[in-house]
Amino acid sequence: MRPRGRRSFEPPRRPEPQTRINDAIRVPRVRLIDEEGEQLGIKTTDEARDYAYGKNLDLVEVAAQADPPVARVMDYGKYRYELEQKAKLARKHQTQINVKEIKLRPKIGIHDYETKKGHVERFLKQRAKVKVTIMFRGREREHPDRGRDLLMRLADDVKEIGLIETQPLLEGRNMTMVLGPTKNAGVKRDAETEDTLGSEEEVQGDGDGQAAAPVGEPEPPVGAQVAEAEEVVQ
């Protein structure tokens, strides 16, 4: 029986970067562009590399498919940093769209409907889209108009903070509608919160739990307050 040959172990190789720089450029000649964007003509790769090193910069291959390839002199570290910052900024400005789903039955009760509507309002105020699904069972499928009426009723109830983006659509046993938040969704709630906080600050302005007297108006004398109280008691 022949012995099995031993397999030589090779350490995993790191993938080479797609952009070749400096010594990684193996072609004999390149079309050289300096750091100002001016073309310097076709040079040997060694000459182009020496030119870049003489300016304390890098030689970067920017068009490998050209004949000969195009190489540019630049600060590669700064170039990569600027690319990463642009990509980071682009990701930051990307709008993440959240879609929530609420399921209803055509014969839903009043209490359950109000509860579901509250969930829809909460999602819209969180700037999320809401997919509302009506689930039909048995003979309920024979009356899709009831589901459509329920969806339109819900859309009308939340019209101040939600708009219909996808009209009611019957798909198999389910009818779906998509609501999207309006520009005012969540704004009213924030304004009410600020008003409440402002009122609390006014009440807490006096140490006795009473609102402070308006600026510029003298406080009434103590005797006048007592006389008024006596009149009320009488």
Residue frames as a rotation matrix with the C-alpha (Angstrom) as fourth column:
MET 1
0.580 0.815 0.000 0.00
0.815 -0.580 0.000 0.00
0.000 0.000 -1.000 0.00
ARG 2
-0.230 -0.709 0.667 1.49
0.674 -0.610 -0.416 3.28
0.702 0.354 0.619 -1.06
PRO 3
-0.342 0.084 -0.936 1.85
0.834 -0.432 -0.344 5.90
-0.433 -0.898 0.078 1.65
ARG 4
0.683 0.664 0.304 -0.10
0.729 -0.645 -0.229 9.05
0.044 0.379 -0.925 1.24
GLY 5
-0.277 -0.807 0.522 1.92
0.725 -0.532 -0.438 12.06
0.631 0.258 0.732 0.24
ARG 6
-0.208 0.137 -0.968 2.16
0.843 -0.476 -0.249 14.84
-0.496 -0.868 -0.017 2.74
ARG 7
0.499 0.459 0.735 0.44
0.748 -0.656 -0.099 18.04
0.437 0.599 -0.671 1.86
SER 8
-0.644 -0.765 -0.026 2.55
0.702 -0.577 -0.417 21.10
0.303 -0.287 0.909 2.27
PHE 9
0.275 0.740 -0.614 0.93
0.908 -0.410 -0.088 23.72
-0.316 -0.533 -0.785 4.49
GLU 10
-0.541 -0.380 0.750 0.66
0.641 -0.764 0.074 27.18
0.545 0.521 0.657 3.00
PRO 11
-0.623 0.318 -0.715 -0.27
0.520 -0.514 -0.682 30.11
-0.584 -0.797 0.156 5.21
PRO 12
0.400 0.848 0.348 -3.32
0.862 -0.219 -0.457 32.06
-0.312 0.483 -0.819 4.04
ARG 13
-0.657 -0.625 0.422 -2.47
0.746 -0.621 0.241 34.90
0.112 0.473 0.874 1.73
ARG 14
-0.245 0.531 -0.812 -3.77
0.305 -0.752 -0.584 38.34
-0.920 -0.391 0.022 2.30
PRO 15
0.452 0.447 0.772 -5.78
0.868 -0.023 -0.496 39.62
-0.204 0.894 -0.398 -0.63
GLU 16
-0.667 -0.742 0.065 -3.83
0.727 -0.630 0.273 42.24
-0.161 0.229 0.960 -2.53
PRO 17
-0.151 0.627 -0.764 -5.45
0.138 -0.752 -0.644 45.65
-0.979 -0.203 0.028 -2.64
GLN 18
0.541 0.444 0.714 -7.18
0.749 0.132 -0.650 46.47
-0.383 0.886 -0.262 -5.88
THR 19
0.961 -0.256 0.106 -5.27
-0.185 -0.879 -0.439 49.74
0.206 0.403 -0.892 -6.11
ARG 20
0.502 -0.852 -0.150 -1.57
0.859 0.511 -0.031 49.07
0.103 -0.114 0.988 -6.61
ILE 21
0.965 -0.240 0.109 0.92
-0.254 -0.958 0.137 51.57
0.071 -0.159 -0.985 -5.25
ASN 22
0.364 -0.920 0.145 4.69
-0.857 -0.271 0.438 52.01
-0.364 -0.284 -0.887 -5.29
ASP 23
-0.641 -0.764 0.077 6.52
-0.686 0.614 0.390 48.65
-0.345 0.197 -0.918 -5.44
ALA 24
-0.206 0.641 0.739 3.26
0.127 0.767 -0.629 46.78
-0.970 -0.036 -0.239 -6.13
ILE 25
0.722 0.379 -0.578 3.18
-0.480 -0.328 -0.814 48.32
-0.498 0.865 -0.055 -9.63
ARG 26
0.079 -0.704 0.705 4.92
0.151 0.708 0.690 45.67
-0.985 0.052 0.162 -11.75
VAL 27
0.838 0.234 0.493 4.29
0.502 0.023 -0.864 46.96
-0.214 0.972 -0.098 -15.29
PRO 28
-0.081 -0.981 0.176 7.40
0.988 -0.056 0.142 48.19
-0.129 0.186 0.974 -17.15
ARG 29
-0.897 -0.225 0.381 5.97
0.320 -0.924 0.208 51.58
0.305 0.308 0.901 -18.15
VAL 30
-0.064 0.889 -0.453 3.25
0.905 -0.140 -0.402 53.97
-0.420 -0.436 -0.796 -16.98
ARG 31
-0.072 0.141 0.987 1.70
0.534 -0.831 0.157 57.17
0.842 0.539 -0.015 -18.15
LEU 32
-0.502 -0.315 -0.805 2.67
0.864 -0.144 -0.482 59.53
0.036 -0.938 0.344 -15.34
ILE 33
0.342 0.606 0.719 0.51
0.329 -0.793 0.512 62.30
0.880 0.062 -0.471 -13.87
ASP 34
-0.710 -0.704 0.019 2.02
0.246 -0.274 -0.930 64.57
0.659 -0.656 0.368 -11.25
GLU 35
-0.626 0.427 -0.653 0.43
0.750 0.097 -0.655 65.78
-0.216 -0.899 -0.381 -8.01
GLU 36
-0.638 0.372 -0.674 -1.06
-0.266 -0.928 -0.261 68.83
-0.723 0.013 0.691 -9.77
GLY 37
0.371 0.829 0.418 -2.83
0.123 0.403 -0.907 66.71
-0.920 0.388 0.047 -12.40
GLU 38
0.401 -0.307 -0.863 -0.41
-0.854 -0.466 -0.231 67.51
-0.331 0.830 -0.449 -15.20
GLN 39
0.966 -0.064 0.250 0.60
0.147 0.933 -0.328 64.72
-0.213 0.354 0.911 -17.59
LEU 40
0.301 -0.942 -0.147 4.33
-0.642 -0.314 0.700 64.07
-0.706 -0.116 -0.699 -17.71
GLY 41
0.169 -0.189 -0.967 4.18
-0.929 0.296 -0.221 61.50
0.328 0.936 -0.125 -20.50
ILE 42
0.918 0.135 -0.372 5.18
-0.086 0.986 0.144 57.85
0.386 -0.100 0.917 -20.58
LYS 43
0.085 -0.885 0.457 7.91
-0.965 -0.188 -0.185 56.92
0.249 -0.425 -0.870 -18.13
THR 44
-0.341 -0.228 -0.912 9.42
0.030 0.967 -0.253 53.70
0.940 -0.113 -0.323 -16.95
THR 45
0.681 0.673 -0.290 7.92
0.275 0.132 0.952 52.56
0.679 -0.728 -0.095 -13.66
ASP 46
0.111 -0.721 -0.684 11.27
0.994 0.083 0.074 53.02
0.003 -0.688 0.726 -11.90
GLU 47
-0.773 -0.383 0.505 11.51
0.446 -0.895 0.003 56.61
0.451 0.228 0.863 -13.15
ALA 48
0.026 0.880 0.474 7.94
-0.102 -0.469 0.877 57.34
0.994 -0.071 0.078 -12.07
ARG 49
0.667 0.189 -0.720 8.56
0.614 0.407 0.676 55.80
0.421 -0.894 0.155 -8.68
ASP 50
-0.337 -0.879 -0.339 11.73
0.941 -0.302 -0.151 57.80
0.031 -0.370 0.929 -8.17
TYR 51
-0.607 0.185 0.773 9.85
0.139 -0.933 0.332 60.96
0.783 0.309 0.540 -9.16
ALA 52
0.497 0.866 0.052 7.17
0.023 -0.073 0.997 60.27
0.867 -0.495 -0.057 -6.54
TYR 53
0.498 -0.375 -0.782 9.69
0.857 0.349 0.378 59.38
0.131 -0.858 0.496 -3.85
GLY 54
-0.568 -0.771 0.288 11.60
0.733 -0.633 -0.250 62.56
0.375 0.069 0.924 -4.62
LYS 55
-0.417 0.515 0.749 8.51
-0.321 -0.854 0.409 64.55
0.851 -0.070 0.521 -3.66
ASN 56
-0.966 -0.009 0.260 7.90
-0.249 0.326 -0.912 62.37
-0.076 -0.945 -0.317 -0.59
LEU 57
-0.005 0.996 -0.087 4.70
-0.944 -0.034 -0.328 61.05
-0.330 0.081 0.941 -2.15
ASP 58
-0.221 0.044 0.974 3.34
-0.005 0.999 -0.046 57.76
-0.975 -0.015 -0.221 -3.50
LEU 59
-0.779 0.043 -0.626 2.95
-0.627 -0.027 0.779 56.42
0.016 0.999 0.047 -7.00
VAL 60
-0.330 0.785 0.524 -0.62
-0.193 0.487 -0.852 55.15
-0.924 -0.383 -0.009 -7.37
GLU 61
-0.980 0.073 0.184 -1.99
0.198 0.365 0.910 53.17
-0.001 0.928 -0.372 -10.31
VAL 62
-0.522 0.815 -0.252 -5.31
-0.356 -0.477 -0.804 54.85
-0.775 -0.329 0.539 -11.14
ALA 63
0.537 0.677 -0.503 -6.14
-0.776 0.163 -0.610 53.22
-0.331 0.718 0.612 -14.50
ALA 64
-0.206 -0.678 0.705 -4.78
-0.364 0.722 0.588 49.71
-0.908 -0.136 -0.396 -14.72
GLN 65
0.358 0.443 0.822 -6.70
0.511 0.644 -0.570 48.85
-0.782 0.624 0.004 -17.93
ALA 66
0.852 -0.062 -0.520 -5.09
-0.394 -0.730 -0.558 51.62
-0.345 0.681 -0.646 -19.98
ASP 67
0.570 -0.695 0.439 -2.15
0.777 0.629 -0.013 50.95
-0.268 0.348 0.898 -22.29
PRO 68
-0.571 -0.503 -0.649 0.15
0.313 0.597 -0.738 51.77
0.759 -0.625 -0.184 -20.69
PRO 69
0.232 0.680 -0.695 -1.48
0.929 0.057 0.365 51.99
0.288 -0.731 -0.619 -17.23
VAL 70
0.208 -0.060 0.976 -1.93
-0.013 -0.998 -0.058 55.45
0.978 -0.001 -0.208 -15.76
ALA 71
0.054 -0.272 -0.961 -0.14
0.966 0.258 -0.018 56.21
0.253 -0.927 0.277 -12.50
ARG 72
0.525 0.210 0.825 -0.53
0.092 -0.977 0.190 59.36
0.846 -0.024 -0.533 -10.43
VAL 73
-0.606 -0.757 -0.243 1.67
0.437 -0.063 -0.897 60.93
0.664 -0.650 0.369 -7.80
MET 74
0.252 0.745 0.617 -0.21
-0.345 -0.527 0.777 61.60
0.904 -0.409 0.124 -4.57
ASP 75
-0.715 -0.303 0.630 -0.32
-0.689 0.152 -0.708 61.17
0.119 -0.941 -0.318 -0.81
TYR 76
-0.482 0.547 -0.685 -2.03
-0.069 0.755 0.652 57.78
0.873 0.362 -0.326 -0.75
GLY 77
-0.711 0.208 -0.672 -2.73
0.699 0.312 -0.643 57.84
0.076 -0.927 -0.367 2.99
LYS 78
-0.757 0.436 -0.487 -4.50
-0.198 -0.863 -0.465 61.19
-0.623 -0.256 0.739 2.70
TYR 79
-0.638 0.502 -0.584 -6.35
-0.676 -0.002 0.737 59.95
0.369 0.865 0.341 -0.39
ARG 80
-0.559 0.413 -0.718 -7.67
0.386 0.897 0.216 56.87
0.734 -0.156 -0.661 1.43
TYR 81
-0.767 0.250 -0.591 -8.67
0.536 -0.255 -0.804 58.97
-0.352 -0.934 0.062 4.43
GLU 82
-0.726 0.508 -0.464 -10.69
-0.581 -0.814 0.017 61.34
-0.369 0.282 0.886 2.24
LEU 83
-0.547 0.530 -0.648 -12.44
-0.380 0.533 0.756 58.41
0.746 0.660 -0.090 0.55
GLU 84
-0.615 0.292 -0.733 -13.35
0.676 0.674 -0.298 56.89
0.407 -0.679 -0.611 3.93
GLN 85
-0.798 0.319 -0.512 -14.70
0.163 -0.704 -0.692 60.22
-0.580 -0.635 0.510 5.18
LYS 86
-0.650 0.579 -0.492 -16.85
-0.755 -0.421 0.503 60.62
0.084 0.698 0.711 2.06
ALA 87
-0.490 0.462 -0.739 -18.21
0.041 0.859 0.510 57.09
0.871 0.219 -0.440 2.45
LYS 88
-0.723 0.185 -0.665 -18.90
0.690 0.175 -0.702 57.70
-0.014 -0.967 -0.254 6.14
LEU 89
-0.789 0.431 -0.437 -20.73
-0.300 -0.892 -0.338 60.93
-0.536 -0.136 0.833 5.36
ALA 90
-0.573 0.591 -0.567 -22.79
-0.626 0.131 0.769 59.20
0.529 0.796 0.295 2.68
ARG 91
-0.518 0.373 -0.770 -23.82
0.502 0.861 0.079 56.46
0.693 -0.346 -0.633 5.14
LYS 92
-0.837 0.166 -0.522 -24.71
0.424 -0.406 -0.810 59.10
-0.346 -0.899 0.269 7.72
HIS 93
-0.665 0.580 -0.471 -27.09
-0.634 -0.772 -0.054 60.85
-0.395 0.263 0.880 5.35
GLN 94
-0.776 0.426 -0.465 -28.78
-0.056 0.688 0.724 57.64
0.628 0.587 -0.510 4.29
THR 95
-0.270 0.783 0.561 -32.36
-0.955 -0.291 -0.053 57.53
0.121 -0.550 0.826 5.53
GLN 96
-0.996 -0.024 -0.087 -33.27
-0.007 0.981 -0.193 54.31
0.090 -0.191 -0.977 7.26
ILE 97
-0.273 0.961 -0.033 -36.88
-0.822 -0.216 0.528 53.39
0.500 0.171 0.849 6.59
ASN 98
-0.955 0.054 0.293 -38.53
-0.153 0.753 -0.640 51.25
-0.255 -0.656 -0.710 9.23
VAL 99
-0.370 0.865 -0.339 -41.71
-0.583 0.069 0.810 49.39
0.724 0.497 0.479 8.32
LYS 100
-0.830 0.224 0.510 -44.04
-0.385 0.430 -0.817 48.20
-0.402 -0.875 -0.270 11.06
GLU 101
-0.681 0.626 -0.381 -46.98
-0.113 0.425 0.898 45.89
0.724 0.654 -0.219 10.50
ILE 102
-0.671 0.605 0.428 -50.38
-0.577 -0.063 -0.815 45.91
-0.466 -0.793 0.391 12.18
LYS 103
-0.894 0.384 -0.232 -52.87
0.128 0.715 0.688 43.08
0.430 0.585 -0.688 11.57
LEU 104
-0.589 0.786 0.188 -56.65
-0.713 -0.396 -0.579 43.53
-0.380 -0.475 0.794 11.85
ARG 105
-0.761 0.499 0.413 -59.74
0.566 0.823 0.047 41.40
-0.317 0.269 -0.909 11.38
PRO 106
-0.694 0.522 0.495 -62.73
0.195 -0.526 0.828 42.66
0.693 0.671 0.263 9.37
LYS 107
0.406 0.910 -0.082 -65.04
0.262 -0.030 0.965 42.22
0.875 -0.413 -0.250 12.39
ILE 108
-0.604 -0.731 -0.317 -62.71
0.551 -0.094 -0.829 43.88
0.577 -0.675 0.460 14.90
GLY 109
0.325 0.735 -0.595 -64.33
0.940 -0.182 0.289 45.30
0.104 -0.653 -0.750 18.04
ILE 110
0.817 0.060 0.574 -64.33
0.105 -0.993 -0.046 48.98
0.568 0.098 -0.817 18.97
HIS 111
0.845 -0.513 0.154 -61.90
-0.298 -0.210 0.931 48.56
-0.445 -0.832 -0.330 21.87
ASP 112
0.272 -0.772 0.574 -59.46
0.625 0.596 0.505 46.47
-0.732 0.221 0.645 19.81
TYR 113
0.480 -0.051 0.876 -59.70
0.798 -0.388 -0.461 48.96
0.364 0.920 -0.146 16.95
GLU 114
0.932 -0.128 0.339 -58.80
-0.226 -0.936 0.270 51.87
0.283 -0.328 -0.901 19.22
THR 115
0.610 -0.749 0.258 -55.85
-0.054 0.286 0.957 49.88
-0.791 -0.598 0.134 20.57
LYS 116
0.191 -0.522 0.831 -54.59
0.899 0.433 0.066 49.07
-0.395 0.734 0.552 17.08
LYS 117
0.698 0.113 0.707 -55.09
0.482 -0.804 -0.348 52.66
0.529 0.584 -0.616 15.97
GLY 118
0.918 -0.388 0.077 -52.98
-0.308 -0.579 0.755 53.79
-0.248 -0.717 -0.651 18.92
HIS 119
0.275 -0.843 0.462 -50.17
0.430 0.538 0.725 51.52
-0.860 -0.001 0.511 17.75
VAL 120
0.305 -0.110 0.946 -50.39
0.942 -0.108 -0.316 52.96
0.137 0.988 0.070 14.25
GLU 121
0.912 0.071 0.404 -50.23
0.044 -0.996 0.076 56.52
0.408 -0.051 -0.912 15.60
ARG 122
0.725 -0.684 0.084 -47.24
-0.174 -0.064 0.983 55.66
-0.666 -0.727 -0.165 17.76
PHE 123
0.139 -0.687 0.713 -45.35
0.775 0.524 0.353 54.14
-0.616 0.504 0.605 14.83
LEU 124
0.487 0.099 0.868 -46.11
0.755 -0.547 -0.362 57.12
0.439 0.831 -0.341 12.58
LYS 125
0.971 -0.134 0.197 -44.90
-0.212 -0.864 0.456 59.55
0.109 -0.485 -0.868 15.25
GLN 126
0.408 -0.873 0.267 -41.68
0.035 0.307 0.951 57.55
-0.912 -0.379 0.156 15.33
ARG 127
0.122 -0.297 -0.947 -41.31
-0.881 -0.473 0.035 58.34
-0.458 0.830 -0.319 11.60
ALA 128
-0.795 -0.325 0.513 -41.89
-0.115 0.910 0.399 54.72
-0.596 0.258 -0.760 10.58
LYS 129
-0.506 0.643 -0.575 -44.06
-0.750 0.001 0.661 53.39
0.426 0.766 0.482 7.80
VAL 130
-0.474 0.452 0.756 -46.96
-0.505 0.563 -0.654 51.17
-0.721 -0.691 -0.038 8.78
LYS 131
-0.773 0.276 -0.571 -48.22
-0.387 0.508 0.769 48.21
0.503 0.816 -0.286 6.78
VAL 132
-0.375 0.750 0.545 -51.82
-0.757 0.091 -0.647 47.51
-0.535 -0.655 0.534 7.81
THR 133
-0.883 0.014 -0.468 -53.05
-0.285 0.777 0.561 44.01
0.372 0.629 -0.683 6.97
ILE 134
0.016 0.935 0.355 -56.67
-0.973 0.097 -0.211 42.84
-0.231 -0.342 0.911 7.03
MET 135
-0.935 -0.353 0.026 -56.87
-0.345 0.926 0.150 39.05
-0.077 0.131 -0.988 7.44
PHE 136
0.020 0.969 -0.247 -59.92
-0.984 0.063 0.168 37.34
0.178 0.240 0.954 5.94
ARG 137
-0.900 -0.216 0.379 -61.12
-0.305 0.932 -0.193 33.92
-0.312 -0.290 -0.905 7.02
GLY 138
-0.530 0.716 0.453 -63.75
0.583 0.696 -0.419 31.66
-0.616 0.042 -0.787 5.55
ARG 139
0.201 0.758 0.620 -66.72
0.979 -0.162 -0.120 33.54
0.010 0.632 -0.775 4.15
GLU 140
0.416 -0.111 -0.903 -65.16
0.274 -0.931 0.241 36.87
-0.867 -0.347 -0.357 5.06
ARG 141
-0.671 -0.733 0.107 -63.32
0.283 -0.120 0.952 36.64
-0.685 0.669 0.288 1.75
GLU 142
-0.252 0.668 0.700 -66.65
0.964 0.111 0.241 37.14
0.083 0.736 -0.672 -0.01
HIS 143
0.832 0.553 0.044 -66.89
0.540 -0.826 0.163 40.69
0.126 -0.112 -0.986 1.37
PRO 144
-0.171 -0.985 -0.011 -63.55
0.973 -0.167 -0.160 42.42
0.156 -0.039 0.987 0.66
ASP 145
0.016 0.229 0.973 -65.35
0.258 -0.942 0.217 45.77
0.966 0.247 -0.074 0.70
ARG 146
0.938 0.325 -0.123 -65.58
0.180 -0.152 0.972 45.52
0.297 -0.933 -0.201 4.50
GLY 147
0.326 -0.902 -0.285 -61.83
0.870 0.167 0.464 45.26
-0.371 -0.399 0.839 4.80
ARG 148
-0.381 -0.444 0.811 -61.33
0.774 -0.633 0.016 48.15
0.506 0.634 0.585 2.38
ASP 149
0.474 0.636 0.609 -63.80
0.129 -0.735 0.666 50.30
0.871 -0.237 -0.430 4.34
LEU 150
0.887 -0.179 -0.425 -61.94
0.446 0.100 0.889 49.49
-0.117 -0.979 0.168 7.58
LEU 151
-0.098 -0.990 0.098 -58.61
0.978 -0.078 0.191 50.47
-0.182 0.115 0.977 6.08
MET 152
-0.296 0.036 0.955 -59.97
0.502 -0.844 0.188 53.73
0.812 0.535 0.231 4.71
ARG 153
0.809 0.581 0.092 -61.56
0.182 -0.396 0.900 54.48
0.560 -0.711 -0.426 8.09
LEU 154
0.557 -0.687 -0.466 -58.19
0.733 0.144 0.665 53.97
-0.390 -0.712 0.584 9.77
ALA 155
-0.383 -0.726 0.572 -56.46
0.906 -0.416 0.079 56.16
0.180 0.548 0.817 7.21
ASP 156
0.140 0.524 0.840 -58.99
0.273 -0.836 0.476 58.91
0.952 0.163 -0.260 7.82
ASP 157
0.919 0.240 -0.312 -58.55
0.341 -0.089 0.936 58.66
0.197 -0.967 -0.164 11.60
VAL 158
0.340 -0.881 -0.329 -54.78
0.602 -0.065 0.796 59.19
-0.723 -0.469 0.508 11.36
LYS 159
0.588 -0.055 0.807 -54.75
0.773 -0.258 -0.580 61.55
0.240 0.965 -0.109 8.36
GLU 160
0.967 -0.229 0.112 -53.04
-0.250 -0.940 0.233 64.33
0.052 -0.253 -0.966 10.36
ILE 161
0.245 -0.930 0.276 -49.89
-0.729 0.011 0.684 62.25
-0.639 -0.369 -0.675 10.83
GLY 162
-0.474 -0.416 0.776 -50.18
0.104 0.848 0.519 59.57
-0.874 0.327 -0.359 8.14
LEU 163
0.051 0.433 -0.900 -50.75
-0.907 -0.357 -0.223 59.44
-0.418 0.828 0.375 4.39
ILE 164
0.703 0.251 0.665 -51.65
0.007 0.933 -0.359 56.49
-0.711 0.257 0.654 2.19
GLU 165
-0.221 -0.845 -0.487 -48.60
-0.738 -0.181 0.650 55.43
-0.637 0.503 -0.584 0.19
THR 166
-0.967 0.008 -0.256 -50.05
-0.167 0.737 0.655 52.18
0.194 0.676 -0.711 -1.13
GLN 167
-0.203 0.975 0.088 -53.79
-0.947 -0.219 0.235 51.90
0.248 -0.035 0.968 -1.66
PRO 168
0.040 0.292 0.956 -55.63
-0.628 0.751 -0.203 48.85
-0.777 -0.592 0.213 -0.24
LEU 169
-0.183 -0.212 -0.960 -54.66
-0.913 0.400 0.086 45.81
0.366 0.892 -0.266 -2.27
LEU 170
0.640 0.489 0.593 -56.15
-0.659 0.746 0.097 42.33
-0.395 -0.453 0.799 -1.97
GLU 171
-0.219 -0.761 -0.611 -53.56
-0.851 0.455 -0.262 39.54
0.478 0.462 -0.747 -2.11
GLY 172
-0.677 0.022 -0.736 -54.95
0.146 0.984 -0.106 36.09
0.722 -0.179 -0.669 -1.47
ARG 173
0.138 0.736 -0.663 -56.55
0.855 0.249 0.455 36.07
0.500 -0.630 -0.595 1.97
ASN 174
-0.116 -0.280 -0.953 -55.07
0.801 -0.594 0.077 39.38
-0.587 -0.754 0.294 3.03
MET 175
0.622 0.236 0.747 -55.67
0.614 -0.739 -0.278 43.00
0.487 0.631 -0.604 2.10
THR 176
-0.054 -0.775 -0.630 -52.81
0.949 -0.236 0.209 45.41
-0.310 -0.587 0.748 2.75
MET 177
0.802 0.176 0.571 -52.33
0.346 -0.916 -0.205 49.17
0.487 0.362 -0.795 2.86
VAL 178
-0.148 -0.922 -0.357 -49.17
0.972 -0.068 -0.226 51.16
0.184 -0.381 0.906 3.59
LEU 179
0.922 0.383 0.061 -49.22
0.350 -0.889 0.294 54.42
0.167 -0.250 -0.954 5.54
GLY 180
-0.123 -0.985 0.119 -46.29
0.818 -0.168 -0.550 56.82
0.562 0.030 0.826 5.61
PRO 181
0.002 0.101 -0.995 -45.64
0.851 -0.523 -0.051 59.59
-0.526 -0.846 -0.087 8.15
THR 182
0.753 0.262 0.603 -46.42
0.535 -0.778 -0.330 63.18
0.383 0.572 -0.726 7.20
LYS 183
-0.173 -0.845 0.507 -44.04
0.264 -0.535 -0.802 66.08
0.949 -0.005 0.315 7.78
ASN 184
-0.011 0.261 0.965 -45.94
-0.757 -0.633 0.163 66.93
0.653 -0.729 0.205 10.97
ALA 185
0.721 0.293 -0.628 -45.75
0.082 0.864 0.497 63.42
0.688 -0.410 0.599 12.43
GLY 186
0.201 -0.631 -0.749 -44.07
0.943 0.331 -0.025 63.67
0.263 -0.702 0.662 15.84
VAL 187
-0.610 -0.458 0.647 -43.80
0.345 -0.888 -0.303 67.49
0.713 0.039 0.700 15.72
LYS 188
0.196 0.792 0.578 -46.99
-0.344 -0.497 0.797 68.22
0.918 -0.355 0.174 17.66
ARG 189
0.782 0.083 -0.617 -46.00
0.455 0.602 0.657 65.87
0.426 -0.795 0.433 20.43
ASP 190
-0.248 -0.948 -0.200 -42.62
0.913 -0.159 -0.376 67.56
0.324 -0.276 0.905 20.82
ALA 191
-0.510 0.104 0.854 -44.30
-0.038 -0.994 0.099 70.98
0.859 0.018 0.511 21.01
GLU 192
0.610 0.786 0.102 -46.71
-0.200 0.028 0.979 69.77
0.767 -0.618 0.174 23.69
THR 193
0.470 -0.524 -0.710 -43.79
0.827 0.542 0.148 68.38
0.308 -0.657 0.688 25.67
GLU 194
-0.606 -0.730 0.316 -42.01
0.600 -0.681 -0.420 71.74
0.522 -0.065 0.850 25.54
ASP 195
-0.115 0.650 0.752 -45.19
-0.334 -0.738 0.587 73.55
0.936 -0.184 0.301 26.69
THR 196
0.795 0.424 -0.435 -45.58
0.199 0.495 0.846 71.15
0.574 -0.758 0.309 29.60
LEU 197
0.040 -0.870 -0.492 -41.98
0.969 0.153 -0.192 71.60
0.243 -0.470 0.849 30.67
GLY 198
-0.631 -0.257 0.732 -42.35
0.229 -0.963 -0.140 75.36
0.741 0.079 0.667 30.40
SER 199
0.358 0.839 0.411 -45.45
-0.312 -0.307 0.899 75.33
0.880 -0.450 0.152 32.61
GLU 200
0.711 -0.139 -0.689 -43.68
0.612 0.604 0.510 73.20
0.346 -0.784 0.515 35.21
GLU 201
-0.398 -0.917 0.005 -40.75
0.823 -0.360 -0.439 75.62
0.405 -0.171 0.898 35.26
GLU 202
-0.368 0.324 0.871 -43.13
-0.177 -0.944 0.277 78.55
0.913 -0.052 0.405 35.87
VAL 203
0.721 0.691 -0.047 -44.87
-0.124 0.196 0.973 76.77
0.681 -0.696 0.228 38.74
GLN 204
0.558 -0.577 -0.596 -41.56
0.813 0.525 0.253 75.74
0.167 -0.626 0.762 40.27
GLY 205
-0.091 -0.617 0.781 -40.27
0.364 -0.751 -0.551 79.30
0.927 0.234 0.293 40.09
ASP 206
0.181 0.214 0.960 -41.77
-0.757 -0.593 0.274 80.09
0.628 -0.777 0.055 43.53
GLY 207
-0.794 -0.603 -0.071 -40.50
-0.407 0.616 -0.674 78.14
0.451 -0.507 -0.735 46.49
ASP 208
-0.586 0.640 0.497 -44.03
-0.513 0.182 -0.839 77.73
-0.627 -0.747 0.222 47.92
GLY 209
-0.639 0.341 0.689 -45.27
0.582 0.800 0.144 75.95
-0.502 0.493 -0.710 44.79
GLN 210
0.528 0.818 -0.229 -47.01
0.465 -0.504 -0.728 79.07
-0.710 0.279 -0.646 43.43
ALA 211
0.323 -0.380 0.867 -46.24
0.890 -0.189 -0.415 80.92
0.321 0.905 0.278 40.25
ALA 212
-0.553 -0.615 -0.562 -44.01
0.749 -0.662 -0.012 83.94
-0.365 -0.428 0.827 40.64
ALA 213
0.403 0.702 -0.587 -45.65
0.380 -0.712 -0.591 87.36
-0.833 0.015 -0.554 40.40
PRO 214
0.629 -0.147 0.763 -45.35
0.753 -0.129 -0.645 89.04
0.194 0.981 0.029 36.99
VAL 215
-0.423 -0.869 -0.256 -42.37
0.888 -0.453 0.073 91.32
-0.179 -0.197 0.964 36.60
GLY 216
-0.867 0.000 0.499 -43.27
0.179 -0.933 0.311 95.01
0.465 0.359 0.809 37.01
GLU 217
0.160 0.966 0.204 -46.52
-0.135 -0.183 0.974 94.45
0.978 -0.184 0.101 38.99
PRO 218
-0.620 -0.413 0.667 -46.31
-0.668 -0.167 -0.725 95.11
0.411 -0.895 -0.172 42.75
GLU 219
-0.628 0.383 -0.678 -47.59
0.488 0.872 0.040 92.43
0.606 -0.306 -0.734 45.09
PRO 220
0.282 0.804 0.524 -50.75
-0.078 -0.525 0.848 93.42
0.956 -0.280 -0.085 47.03
PRO 221
-0.472 -0.438 0.765 -50.30
-0.754 -0.248 -0.608 94.23
0.456 -0.864 -0.213 50.72
VAL 222
-0.925 0.048 -0.377 -50.99
0.194 0.912 -0.360 91.53
0.327 -0.406 -0.853 53.28
GLY 223
-0.721 0.680 -0.137 -53.94
-0.095 -0.293 -0.951 93.38
-0.687 -0.673 0.275 54.73
ALA 224
-0.220 0.643 -0.734 -55.73
-0.958 -0.283 0.039 93.48
-0.182 0.712 0.678 51.42
GLN 225
-0.596 -0.034 -0.802 -55.31
-0.365 0.901 0.234 89.72
0.715 0.432 -0.550 50.98
VAL 226
-0.943 0.240 -0.232 -56.83
0.324 0.484 -0.813 89.07
-0.083 -0.841 -0.534 54.41
ALA 227
-0.499 0.798 -0.338 -59.77
-0.482 -0.580 -0.657 91.37
-0.720 -0.166 0.674 53.76
GLU 228
-0.275 0.370 -0.888 -60.51
-0.918 0.175 0.357 89.63
0.287 0.913 0.291 50.50
ALA 229
-0.793 -0.068 -0.605 -60.41
0.012 0.992 -0.127 86.25
0.609 -0.108 -0.786 52.16
GLU 230
-0.850 0.511 -0.131 -62.84
0.135 -0.030 -0.990 87.40
-0.510 -0.859 -0.043 54.84
GLU 231
-0.325 0.748 -0.579 -65.27
-0.855 -0.494 -0.158 88.58
-0.404 0.444 0.800 52.18
VAL 232
-0.433 0.122 -0.893 -65.24
-0.588 0.713 0.383 85.16
0.683 0.691 -0.237 50.54
VAL 233
-0.923 0.071 -0.379 -65.92
0.308 0.726 -0.615 83.44
0.231 -0.684 -0.692 53.84
GLN 234
-0.640 0.741 -0.206 -68.90
-0.265 -0.463 -0.846 85.72
-0.722 -0.487 0.493 54.54
